[in-house]
Each structure stands twice: as C-alpha cells, then as structure tokens.
C-alpha cells in the first residue's frame, strides 16, 4: 500500500520540481520589455529628454473610415484617402486603415486616430 502511494508521489514531486533545474523561468513573467503607450518612433534613434514632443496637428480630423474593402479608405478633412497617400495640407502619411482606426505617420512617429464624433 505504501509503495502504491509513495512511487506516484515521488514521480509527481520530480515533475513539479522542474526536473531538477533550479533556474526554470516563471511562465507568467513577460520576457519582452514593457511597451509604452503613445506614438512609436520609427527612426530608430534613442529618445532624449531634451527632444521636443511630437504632436499631431489639430487640423487633421478623421471623419470616417471604409475598412471592409479591398482598398480601405478614410475621410480626412473632407477628402478621401487610401493607404500610403499623403494628406494635402500636411506632411502626414496614412500608413494603415482598419476598423475604426487610421494609423498616421507624422515626423517619424505613428499616431492612431479614430473618427471624431460630430456634436449636434
């Protein structure tokens, strides 16, 4: 009776202990560095504390998105644009258009903008 209980218990303890390795990693700890929310720097340069923060011009208003087509389009400032097009009045490029979001590239940073709600 003791052998029937003891042998499975020893085998279980062997597996639970990590096969004898003391340096096993915790599966609930992220191995990747934490990502900060906000714009992403595509230039590959290190951000310095003295650098000026890049802000998307307030004149850019996303009014609508047509995303469920072969050629997604967005209505920005009353004009219709496709992906990889540059806005007329600004040096802003449309990187990607998806459901309810437009990814805009401005001064080396990507901004994710959703269509604005019109107040009545």
LINSULSUL-V957205 format. One record per residue. N is the residue number from 1. PHI is phi in whole degrees, 0 to 359 (NA if undefined). PSI is psi in whole degrees, 0 to 359 (* if undefined). Layout:
BEGIN
n=N phi=PHI psi=PSI
n=N phi=PHI psi=PSI
END
This chain:
BEGIN
n=1 phi=NA psi=317
n=2 phi=294 psi=322
n=3 phi=295 psi=323
n=4 phi=294 psi=331
n=5 phi=269 psi=320
n=6 phi=290 psi=317
n=7 phi=296 psi=309
n=8 phi=298 psi=327
n=9 phi=294 psi=318
n=10 phi=295 psi=317
n=11 phi=297 psi=317
n=12 phi=298 psi=316
n=13 phi=295 psi=325
n=14 phi=297 psi=315
n=15 phi=290 psi=320
n=16 phi=293 psi=326
n=17 phi=285 psi=359
n=18 phi=86 psi=33
n=19 phi=59 psi=29
n=20 phi=88 psi=359
n=21 phi=270 psi=130
n=22 phi=267 psi=348
n=23 phi=253 psi=33
n=24 phi=288 psi=148
n=25 phi=272 psi=156
n=26 phi=279 psi=122
n=27 phi=290 psi=350
n=28 phi=262 psi=3
n=29 phi=258 psi=130
n=30 phi=293 psi=137
n=31 phi=269 psi=337
n=32 phi=275 psi=150
n=33 phi=292 psi=153
n=34 phi=293 psi=138
n=35 phi=263 psi=133
n=36 phi=279 psi=144
n=37 phi=285 psi=154
n=38 phi=117 psi=194
n=39 phi=294 psi=150
n=40 phi=254 psi=133
n=41 phi=276 psi=115
n=42 phi=268 psi=354
n=43 phi=282 psi=341
n=44 phi=84 psi=1
n=45 phi=276 psi=152
n=46 phi=288 psi=138
n=47 phi=279 psi=128
n=48 phi=258 psi=155
n=49 phi=292 psi=339
n=50 phi=273 psi=352
n=51 phi=287 psi=149
n=52 phi=282 psi=137
n=53 phi=289 psi=135
n=54 phi=269 psi=127
n=55 phi=237 psi=133
n=56 phi=295 psi=134
n=57 phi=303 psi=138
n=58 phi=289 psi=347
n=59 phi=285 psi=349
n=60 phi=271 psi=114
n=61 phi=237 psi=116
n=62 phi=277 psi=118
n=63 phi=261 psi=335
n=64 phi=191 psi=162
n=65 phi=222 psi=130
n=66 phi=250 psi=97
n=67 phi=253 psi=338
n=68 phi=266 psi=50
n=69 phi=224 psi=172
n=70 phi=291 psi=333
n=71 phi=235 psi=87
n=72 phi=300 psi=144
n=73 phi=224 psi=157
n=74 phi=227 psi=144
n=75 phi=262 psi=115
n=76 phi=233 psi=123
n=77 phi=53 psi=36
n=78 phi=86 psi=356
n=79 phi=248 psi=151
n=80 phi=262 psi=131
n=81 phi=231 psi=151
n=82 phi=257 psi=174
n=83 phi=297 psi=146
n=84 phi=72 psi=10
n=85 phi=266 psi=155
n=86 phi=255 psi=138
n=87 phi=295 psi=149
n=88 phi=297 psi=311
n=89 phi=266 psi=359
n=90 phi=215 psi=161
n=91 phi=271 psi=56
n=92 phi=244 psi=128
n=93 phi=253 psi=140
n=94 phi=275 psi=115
n=95 phi=274 psi=312
n=96 phi=208 psi=145
n=97 phi=236 psi=125
n=98 phi=223 psi=182
n=99 phi=304 psi=109
n=100 phi=74 psi=7
n=101 phi=220 psi=148
n=102 phi=232 psi=127
n=103 phi=264 psi=117
n=104 phi=248 psi=137
n=105 phi=256 psi=120
n=106 phi=220 psi=120
n=107 phi=52 psi=46
n=108 phi=78 psi=7
n=109 phi=235 psi=148
n=110 phi=259 psi=130
n=111 phi=245 psi=135
n=112 phi=255 psi=117
n=113 phi=239 psi=139
n=114 phi=254 psi=156
n=115 phi=301 psi=140
n=116 phi=277 psi=148
n=117 phi=273 psi=133
n=118 phi=276 psi=131
n=119 phi=274 psi=140
n=120 phi=257 psi=*
END
